[in-house]
């Protein structure tokens, strides 16, 4: 197998010849480049009317403007929430630009869709008010997230038509490092049906659905599977990843493993520490021969040359060690 075939084997829960690599075997589009979702580069207003600030401490990723909200009463969402006009986006031009360096022989084309149902609710209302709304006005929240899903399905149609992506990643972080923001029951009743409907649409357009969720979320792994997700990223070791790979690796694959939240993810990490952490991931999670792909990041300021060098070292180590375990 080449790198593309090996990565697809992992996504299909089949045996791999070496441990797949998020950085080299995938080609990623969308994400921060979706200006209608995240505002323009450097900060600004998105297609929902939410305001964003780009932060160097978050590696350039935008965060909602503090103190600003579009929606102060979730029951009034039909009057106050507008949705992006996707026809104003240059889909053809963006697909050509973003895919310029894609290697279709050796890479899988993946599309990242940020700010899904739960996260969009928090950007519209602010985090505290969104959590209160889920408790106080569950029916209105459900209806709003249903409308967000309708919008996301229109997005999926365009991703299929112009990007021809093979995987579609739903970004909806519903957890902290210690646990879910909400109960599993609330997740199952208010969010899971919308994730499933969106994943069903992605499958209908020939894309494999992937769930992105940071933090400790192993309590809803079975829900991810029920929703139709074939993989989960970026899986962090606050979860029992080895158990998940062992017990669920034939139904959902784990993409992650590197301890970004701990000492190995700090900007002052040494190359020796990076090498040890990569080795731990490969030997602990990769030994099963399926259900796992490496992924990891270092935290720090955007554009920091030293962090860039360390990230290059991490990728080099993953390429070297990925063939040593199996």
DRENLOMAR-304166 format. One line per 8 residues: their letters; for each residue x, y negated, z negated of C-alpha. Coordinates in steps of 0.5 Angstrom, whole numbers, plus 500, padded with zeros to 3 digits. Last residue first. Layout:
! DRENLOMAR-304166
a = X/Y/Z | ...
END
This chain:
! DRENLOMAR-304166
xxxxxxxx = 509/506/474 | 512/502/469 | 518/499/473 | 515/497/479 | 511/491/475 | 518/489/472 | 521/486/477 | 515/482/480
xxxxxxxx = 513/480/473 | 520/478/472 | 520/473/478 | 513/470/476 | 515/469/469 | 522/465/472 | 518/461/476 | 514/459/470
xxxxxxxx = 520/457/467 | 522/453/472 | 516/449/473 | 516/448/465 | 523/445/466 | 520/441/472 | 514/438/468 | 509/436/473
xxxxxxxx = 503/437/469 | 505/437/461 | 505/443/457 | 502/450/456 | 505/456/460 | 501/461/464 | 499/468/465 | 496/473/469
xxxxxxxx = 498/481/470 | 493/485/474 | 490/491/470 | 484/496/471 | 489/502/474 | 495/505/473 | 494/506/465 | 501/504/463
xxxxxxxx = 499/497/466 | 496/494/459 | 502/496/454 | 508/497/458 | 507/491/463 | 504/486/458 | 510/487/453 | 515/487/458
xxxxxxxx = 512/480/460 | 512/478/453 | 519/480/453 | 521/476/459 | 518/470/457 | 521/470/450 | 528/471/453 | 527/465/458
xxxxxxxx = 526/461/452 | 519/458/450 | 519/450/449 | 513/449/453 | 509/454/448 | 505/460/452 | 510/465/449 | 509/462/442
xxxxxxxx = 501/464/442 | 495/461/446 | 499/463/453 | 499/470/450 | 500/474/457 | 495/479/458 | 491/477/464 | 486/480/469
xxxxxxxx = 482/486/466 | 479/490/471 | 471/492/470 | 468/499/471 | 473/504/471 | 477/500/466 | 472/500/461 | 474/504/456
xxxxxxxx = 482/504/457 | 482/497/460 | 478/495/454 | 482/498/449 | 488/496/451 | 485/489/452 | 483/488/444 | 481/481/445
xxxxxxxx = 486/475/442 | 490/478/448 | 487/473/453 | 484/475/459 | 484/470/464 | 480/473/468 | 475/479/468 | 474/484/474
xxxxxxxx = 468/487/478 | 463/483/475 | 456/486/477 | 452/482/471 | 452/489/468 | 459/489/467 | 460/482/465 | 454/484/459
xxxxxxxx = 459/490/457 | 464/485/456 | 460/481/452 | 463/483/445 | 470/482/448 | 469/475/449 | 475/472/445 | 478/466/449
xxxxxxxx = 478/465/456 | 472/467/461 | 473/468/468 | 468/473/471 | 469/476/478 | 464/477/483 | 467/481/490 | 465/477/496
xxxxxxxx = 461/480/502 | 455/475/502 | 450/479/499 | 455/481/493 | 456/473/492 | 448/473/492 | 448/478/487 | 454/475/482
xxxxxxxx = 449/469/482 | 443/472/480 | 447/476/475 | 450/470/472 | 443/467/472 | 440/473/468 | 446/473/463 | 446/466/461
xxxxxxxx = 439/465/457 | 437/472/454 | 444/475/454 | 448/469/452 | 443/468/446 | 443/475/444 | 450/475/444 | 450/469/439
xxxxxxxx = 453/462/441 | 460/459/442 | 463/466/442 | 469/468/438 | 475/467/435 | 480/464/441 | 473/460/443 | 468/463/447
xxxxxxxx = 463/461/453 | 468/459/458 | 464/460/465 | 468/460/471 | 465/464/476 | 470/467/481 | 468/469/488 | 472/474/491
xxxxxxxx = 473/476/499 | 473/469/501 | 471/467/508 | 472/460/507 | 467/457/512 | 461/461/512 | 462/465/505 | 464/459/501
xxxxxxxx = 458/455/504 | 453/461/502 | 456/461/495 | 455/453/494 | 448/454/496 | 448/460/491 | 451/455/486 | 445/450/487
xxxxxxxx = 440/455/485 | 444/457/479 | 444/450/477 | 437/450/478 | 436/457/473 | 441/453/468 | 436/448/468 | 430/453/467
xxxxxxxx = 434/457/462 | 436/450/458 | 428/448/458 | 426/455/455 | 431/455/450 | 430/448/447 | 432/448/440 | 437/453/440
xxxxxxxx = 440/452/447 | 439/445/446 | 443/445/439 | 449/448/443 | 448/443/449 | 448/437/444 | 455/439/441 | 458/440/447
xxxxxxxx = 456/434/451 | 450/433/455 | 451/434/462 | 458/437/461 | 456/442/456 | 450/444/461 | 455/445/466 | 459/449/462
xxxxxxxx = 454/454/460 | 451/455/468 | 458/454/472 | 463/449/471 | 468/451/476 | 468/456/482 | 474/459/484 | 475/462/491
xxxxxxxx = 479/468/492 | 483/470/499 | 487/477/498 | 494/477/500 | 499/481/504 | 496/481/511 | 491/475/510 | 497/470/508
xxxxxxxx = 494/464/506 | 499/458/507 | 494/453/511 | 488/456/507 | 486/450/503 | 487/445/509 | 483/449/514 | 477/451/509
xxxxxxxx = 477/443/507 | 476/441/514 | 471/446/515 | 467/444/509 | 468/437/509 | 463/436/503 | 457/431/505 | 453/437/506
xxxxxxxx = 454/440/499 | 449/434/496 | 451/435/489 | 445/436/484 | 442/430/480 | 440/431/473 | 435/426/470 | 428/427/472
xxxxxxxx = 428/435/472 | 433/435/466 | 428/431/461 | 427/437/457 | 434/437/456 | 434/430/452 | 440/426/452 | 443/428/459
xxxxxxxx = 448/424/463 | 453/424/458 | 459/419/456 | 462/419/449 | 468/422/451 | 469/423/459 | 469/430/461 | 476/433/462
xxxxxxxx = 480/434/468 | 486/439/469 | 492/435/470 | 496/441/466 | 491/440/460 | 497/435/457 | 497/431/463 | 489/429/463
xxxxxxxx = 485/428/469 | 479/424/466 | 472/426/468 | 465/423/469 | 458/426/470 | 454/424/475 | 452/431/478 | 456/430/484
xxxxxxxx = 462/428/480 | 465/421/478 | 472/419/477 | 479/422/475 | 486/423/478 | 483/427/484 | 476/426/485 | 470/429/481
xxxxxxxx = 470/436/478 | 464/439/481 | 463/435/487 | 471/434/488 | 472/442/489 | 479/441/489 | 480/443/482 | 477/450/483
xxxxxxxx = 476/451/490 | 482/456/494 | 486/461/491 | 491/466/495 | 492/472/491 | 498/478/491 | 503/473/489 | 500/469/482
xxxxxxxx = 495/474/480 | 500/480/480 | 498/487/481 | 502/493/477 | 505/498/482 | 502/504/486 | 495/502/484 | 490/507/482
xxxxxxxx = 482/505/483 | 478/500/479 | 476/497/486 | 479/490/484 | 485/494/482 | 485/498/489 | 484/491/492 | 491/488/489
xxxxxx = 494/494/492 | 492/493/499 | 494/486/498 | 501/487/496 | 502/493/501 | 500/500/500
END
